[in-house]
Amino acid sequence: MLIVNLKELMVKKGAFIGKRIAYRDIKDATGIGISTLSRIANNPNHNISKVHIEKLCKYFSVNPDELMTIIPDPPEK
């Protein structure tokens, strides 16, 4: 399973700049809609596009491996 670390990056960037980061801030900077950002952050089954990955990486100044984490599937019984 692929997890997008959007909420964690929002907290980290907010702490760094001294201002809470909201979806609207990301929307204004990237053009990604608020509902899409919410789905990316809250729905692990949401398919994130390469365009959105690139925009989010640029916004947060991170690499894709910092934006996303792979959680291995549990072994089958």
DSSP file (Angstrom, degrees, kcal/mol; ACC not computed):
  #  RESIDUE AA STRUCTURE BP1 BP2  ACC     N-H-->O    O-->H-N    N-H-->O    O-->H-N    TCO  KAPPA ALPHA  PHI   PSI    X-CA   Y-CA   Z-CA
    1    1 A M              0   0    0      0, 0.0    70,-3.6     0, 0.0     2,-0.5   0.000 360.0 360.0 360.0 139.8    0.0    0.0    0.0
    2    2 A L  E     -A   70   0A   0     42,-0.3     2,-0.4    68,-0.2    68,-0.2  -0.885 360.0-164.3-102.7 125.4    1.2    3.5   -0.9
    3    3 A I  E     -A   69   0A   0     66,-3.4    66,-2.8    -2,-0.5     2,-0.6  -0.921  11.8-143.3-110.8 132.7    0.7    6.2    1.8
    4    4 A V  E     -A   68   0A   0     -2,-0.4     2,-0.8    36,-0.4     3,-0.4  -0.861   6.8-149.5 -96.0 125.2    1.0    9.9    0.9
    5    5 A N     >  +     0   0    0     62,-3.5     4,-2.2    -2,-0.6     5,-0.2  -0.168  51.4 132.8 -87.0  41.2    2.5   11.8    3.8
    6    6 A L  H  >  +     0   0    0     -2,-0.8     4,-2.2     1,-0.2    -1,-0.2   0.920  68.9  48.5 -62.9 -47.2    0.7   15.0    3.0
    7    7 A K  H  > S+     0   0    0     -3,-0.4     4,-2.0     1,-0.2    -1,-0.2   0.910 112.2  49.4 -62.3 -42.0   -0.5   15.8    6.5
    8    8 A E  H  > S+     0   0    0      1,-0.2     4,-2.5     2,-0.2    -1,-0.2   0.900 111.1  49.3 -63.8 -40.7    2.9   15.3    8.0
    9    9 A L  H  X S+     0   0    0     -4,-2.2     4,-2.7     1,-0.2     5,-0.3   0.860 108.1  54.3 -67.7 -34.4    4.5   17.5    5.4
   10   10 A M  H  X S+     0   0    0     -4,-2.2     4,-2.3    -5,-0.2    11,-0.4   0.919 110.6  46.2 -63.0 -43.3    1.9   20.2    6.1
   11   11 A V  H  X S+     0   0    0     -4,-2.0     4,-2.4     2,-0.2    -2,-0.2   0.931 114.1  47.9 -64.8 -46.1    2.8   20.2    9.8
   12   12 A K  H  X S+     0   0    0     -4,-2.5     4,-2.1     2,-0.2    -2,-0.2   0.928 114.3  45.0 -62.4 -46.5    6.6   20.2    9.1
   13   13 A K  H  X S+     0   0    0     -4,-2.7     4,-2.5     1,-0.2     5,-0.2   0.904 112.5  52.9 -65.5 -39.5    6.4   23.1    6.6
   14   14 A G  H  X>S+     0   0    0     -4,-2.3     5,-1.7    -5,-0.3     4,-1.4   0.907 110.1  47.2 -60.7 -42.6    4.0   25.0    8.9
   15   15 A A  H  <5S+     0   0    0     -4,-2.4    -1,-0.2     1,-0.2    -2,-0.2   0.882 111.8  51.8 -65.7 -37.7    6.5   24.7   11.8
   16   16 A F  H  <5S+     0   0    0     -4,-2.1    -2,-0.2     1,-0.2    -1,-0.2   0.901 119.2  33.4 -66.9 -41.5    9.3   25.8    9.6
   17   17 A I  H  <5S-     0   0    0     -4,-2.5    -1,-0.2     2,-0.2    -2,-0.2   0.550 107.8-119.9 -94.1  -7.0    7.6   28.9    8.3
   18   18 A G  T  <5S+     0   0    0     -4,-1.4     2,-0.3    -5,-0.2    -3,-0.2   0.801  79.9  98.5  76.3  28.6    5.7   29.6   11.5
   19   19 A K  S   <S-     0   0    0     -5,-1.7    -2,-0.2    -6,-0.2    -1,-0.2  -0.989  78.9-108.8-148.7 136.3    2.3   29.4   10.0
   20   20 A R        -     0   0    0     -2,-0.3     2,-0.5    -3,-0.1    -9,-0.1  -0.466  34.0-136.2 -64.6 131.6   -0.3   26.7    9.8
   21   21 A I        -     0   0    0    -11,-0.4     2,-0.3    -2,-0.2    -7,-0.1  -0.808  23.7-170.9 -92.7 127.4   -0.5   25.3    6.3
   22   22 A A    >>  -     0   0    0     -2,-0.5     4,-1.6     1,-0.1     3,-0.6  -0.742  38.9-107.3-111.6 162.8   -4.1   24.7    5.0
   23   23 A Y  H 3> S+     0   0    0     -2,-0.3     4,-3.0     1,-0.2     5,-0.2   0.866 120.4  60.7 -55.4 -35.5   -5.3   23.0    1.9
   24   24 A R  H 3> S+     0   0    0      1,-0.2     4,-2.7     2,-0.2    -1,-0.2   0.881 101.0  52.9 -61.7 -37.4   -6.2   26.4    0.5
   25   25 A D  H <> S+     0   0    0     -3,-0.6     4,-1.5     2,-0.2    -1,-0.2   0.919 112.5  44.4 -62.2 -43.3   -2.5   27.4    0.8
   26   26 A I  H  X S+     0   0    0     -4,-1.6     4,-2.5     2,-0.2     5,-0.4   0.912 112.7  52.0 -68.1 -41.4   -1.5   24.4   -1.2
   27   27 A K  H  X S+     0   0    0     -4,-3.0     4,-2.7     1,-0.2    -2,-0.2   0.927 109.1  50.1 -58.5 -46.4   -4.3   24.9   -3.7
   28   28 A D  H  < S+     0   0    0     -4,-2.7    -1,-0.2     1,-0.2    -2,-0.2   0.848 117.6  40.0 -62.6 -34.1   -3.2   28.5   -4.3
   29   29 A A  H  < S+     0   0    0     -4,-1.5    -1,-0.2    -5,-0.2    -2,-0.2   0.783 131.0  22.9 -86.0 -28.6    0.4   27.5   -4.9
   30   30 A T  H  < S-     0   0    0     -4,-2.5    -3,-0.2     2,-0.2    -2,-0.2   0.676  90.6-125.3-114.4 -22.5   -0.2   24.3   -6.9
   31   31 A G     <  +     0   0    0     -4,-2.7     2,-0.4    -5,-0.4    -4,-0.2   0.460  62.1 140.2  85.4   0.4   -3.6   24.5   -8.5
   32   32 A I        -     0   0    0     -6,-0.4    -1,-0.3     1,-0.1    -2,-0.2  -0.665  57.7-111.7 -79.1 128.8   -4.6   21.2   -7.0
   33   33 A G     >  -     0   0    0     -2,-0.4     4,-2.5     1,-0.1     5,-0.2  -0.170  15.0-121.5 -62.3 152.1   -8.2   21.4   -5.8
   34   34 A I  H  > S+     0   0    0      1,-0.2     4,-2.3     2,-0.2     5,-0.2   0.891 113.3  51.3 -61.4 -41.8   -9.1   21.3   -2.1
   35   35 A S  H  > S+     0   0    0      1,-0.2     4,-2.1     2,-0.2    -1,-0.2   0.882 110.4  49.6 -65.9 -35.9  -11.2   18.2   -2.5
   36   36 A T  H  > S+     0   0    0      2,-0.2     4,-2.6     1,-0.2    -2,-0.2   0.916 110.1  50.4 -66.6 -43.1   -8.4   16.4   -4.3
   37   37 A L  H  X S+     0   0    0     -4,-2.5     4,-2.3     1,-0.2    -2,-0.2   0.901 110.0  50.9 -60.9 -40.8   -5.9   17.3   -1.6
   38   38 A S  H  X S+     0   0    0     -4,-2.3     4,-2.4     2,-0.2     5,-0.2   0.915 111.0  47.7 -63.2 -43.6   -8.3   16.0    1.0
   39   39 A R  H  X S+     0   0    0     -4,-2.1     4,-2.3     2,-0.2     7,-0.3   0.910 111.5  50.9 -63.8 -41.6   -8.7   12.7   -0.9
   40   40 A I  H  < S+     0   0    0     -4,-2.6   -36,-0.4     1,-0.2    -2,-0.2   0.916 116.3  41.6 -60.2 -43.3   -4.9   12.4   -1.3
   41   41 A A  H  < S+     0   0    0     -4,-2.3    -2,-0.2    -5,-0.2    -1,-0.2   0.833 127.1  28.3 -74.7 -33.7   -4.4   13.0    2.5
   42   42 A N  H  < S+     0   0    0     -4,-2.4    -2,-0.2    -5,-0.2    -3,-0.2   0.592 107.9  65.3-110.8 -12.8   -7.3   10.9    3.8
   43   43 A N    ><  -     0   0    0     -4,-2.3     3,-2.0    -5,-0.2    -1,-0.2  -0.891  52.8-169.6-119.1 102.8   -7.9    8.0    1.3
   44   44 A P  T 3  S+     0   0    0      0, 0.0   -42,-0.3     0, 0.0    -1,-0.1   0.684  89.2  58.4 -64.8 -15.1   -5.0    5.6    0.9
   45   45 A N  T 3  S+     0   0    0     -6,-0.1     2,-0.3   -44,-0.1    -5,-0.1   0.448  78.0 115.8 -92.1  -0.6   -6.8    4.1   -2.1
   46   46 A H    <   -     0   0    0     -3,-2.0     2,-0.8    -7,-0.3    -3,-0.0  -0.516  67.7-130.4 -70.3 131.3   -6.9    7.4   -4.0
   47   47 A N        -     0   0    0     -2,-0.3     2,-0.4     0, 0.0    -1,-0.1  -0.753  22.3-154.0 -84.9 110.8   -4.8    7.2   -7.2
   48   48 A I        -     0   0    0     -2,-0.8     2,-0.1    -8,-0.1   -12,-0.0  -0.699  13.7-127.4 -88.0 135.0   -2.5   10.2   -7.2
   49   49 A S     >  -     0   0    0     -2,-0.4     4,-2.3     1,-0.1     5,-0.1  -0.389  15.6-118.6 -80.5 158.3   -1.4   11.4  -10.6
   50   50 A K  H  > S+     0   0    0      1,-0.2     4,-2.5     2,-0.2     5,-0.2   0.844 115.7  57.3 -62.4 -33.8    2.2   12.1  -11.6
   51   51 A V  H  > S+     0   0    0      2,-0.2     4,-2.3     1,-0.2    -1,-0.2   0.920 108.6  45.2 -63.3 -43.7    1.3   15.7  -12.1
   52   52 A H  H  > S+     0   0    0      2,-0.2     4,-2.7     1,-0.2     5,-0.2   0.886 110.7  53.9 -69.0 -38.2    0.1   16.1   -8.6
   53   53 A I  H  X S+     0   0    0     -4,-2.3     4,-2.5     1,-0.2    -2,-0.2   0.943 111.0  46.5 -58.5 -47.0    3.1   14.2   -7.2
   54   54 A E  H  X S+     0   0    0     -4,-2.5     4,-2.3     2,-0.2    -2,-0.2   0.923 113.2  48.1 -62.5 -45.3    5.4   16.6   -9.0
   55   55 A K  H  X S+     0   0    0     -4,-2.3     4,-2.5     1,-0.2    -1,-0.2   0.909 113.8  46.7 -62.9 -42.7    3.5   19.7   -7.9
   56   56 A L  H  X S+     0   0    0     -4,-2.7     4,-2.5     2,-0.2    -1,-0.2   0.896 110.8  52.1 -68.3 -39.5    3.4   18.5   -4.2
   57   57 A C  H  X>S+     0   0    0     -4,-2.5     5,-2.1    -5,-0.2     4,-0.9   0.917 112.6  45.7 -61.7 -42.3    7.1   17.6   -4.3
   58   58 A K  H  <5S+     0   0    0     -4,-2.3     3,-0.3     3,-0.2    -2,-0.2   0.916 112.4  51.0 -66.4 -42.4    8.0   21.1   -5.6
   59   59 A Y  H  <5S+     0   0    0     -4,-2.5    -2,-0.2     1,-0.2    -1,-0.2   0.920 120.3  33.9 -61.7 -44.0    5.7   22.8   -3.1
   60   60 A F  H  <5S-     0   0    0     -4,-2.5    -1,-0.2    -5,-0.1    -2,-0.2   0.481 105.7-126.0 -90.8  -2.6    7.2   21.0   -0.1
   61   61 A S  T  <5 +     0   0    0     -4,-0.9     2,-0.3    -3,-0.3    -3,-0.2   0.944  67.3 125.5  55.0  51.7   10.7   20.9   -1.6
   62   62 A V      < -     0   0    0     -5,-2.1    -1,-0.2    -6,-0.2    -2,-0.1  -0.847  62.2-111.4-130.8 167.4   10.9   17.1   -1.1
   63   63 A N    >>  -     0   0    0     -2,-0.3     3,-1.8    -3,-0.1     4,-1.4  -0.592  40.5-102.7 -91.1 161.8   11.6   14.1   -3.3
   64   64 A P  H 3> S+     0   0    0      0, 0.0     4,-2.3     0, 0.0    -1,-0.1   0.831 121.3  60.7 -56.1 -32.5    8.9   11.5   -4.1
   65   65 A D  H 34 S+     0   0    0      1,-0.2     5,-0.1     2,-0.2    -3,-0.0   0.708 106.4  47.2 -70.7 -16.5   10.2    9.1   -1.5
   66   66 A E  H <4 S+     0   0    0     -3,-1.8    -1,-0.2     1,-0.1   -61,-0.1   0.728 112.6  49.3 -89.1 -26.4    9.6   11.8    1.2
   67   67 A L  H  < S+     0   0    0     -4,-1.4   -62,-3.5     1,-0.1     2,-0.3   0.831 118.8  35.5 -77.3 -34.1    6.1   12.5   -0.1
   68   68 A M  E  <  -A    4   0A   0     -4,-2.3     2,-0.4   -64,-0.3   -64,-0.2  -0.897  61.8-162.5-127.5 151.2    5.1    8.8   -0.2
   69   69 A T  E     -A    3   0A   0    -66,-2.8   -66,-3.4    -2,-0.3     2,-0.6  -0.995  16.5-137.4-130.3 136.8    5.8    5.7    1.9
   70   70 A I  E     -A    2   0A   0     -2,-0.4   -68,-0.2   -68,-0.2    -2,-0.0  -0.851  14.5-164.3 -95.7 124.1    5.3    2.1    0.9
   71   71 A I        -     0   0    0    -70,-3.6    -2,-0.0    -2,-0.6     2,-0.0  -0.937  25.2-122.9-104.1 119.5    3.7   -0.1    3.5
   72   72 A P        -     0   0    0      0, 0.0   -70,-0.0     0, 0.0    -2,-0.0  -0.318  25.5-111.3 -64.0 144.2    4.1   -3.8    2.7
   73   73 A D        -     0   0    0      1,-0.1     3,-0.1     3,-0.0     0, 0.0  -0.448  40.1-100.1 -68.3 146.7    1.0   -5.8    2.4
   74   74 A P        -     0   0    0      0, 0.0    -1,-0.1     0, 0.0     2,-0.0  -0.368  47.7 -93.6 -65.4 150.1    0.6   -8.4    5.2
   75   75 A P        -     0   0    0      0, 0.0     2,-0.2     0, 0.0     0, 0.0  -0.337  42.3-110.2 -64.7 145.8    1.6  -11.9    4.2
   76   76 A E              0   0    0      1,-0.1    -3,-0.0    -3,-0.1     0, 0.0  -0.493 360.0 360.0 -76.0 146.9   -1.2  -14.1    3.0
   77   77 A K              0   0    0     -2,-0.2    -1,-0.1     0, 0.0     0, 0.0   0.420 360.0 360.0 -96.5 360.0   -2.3  -17.0    5.3
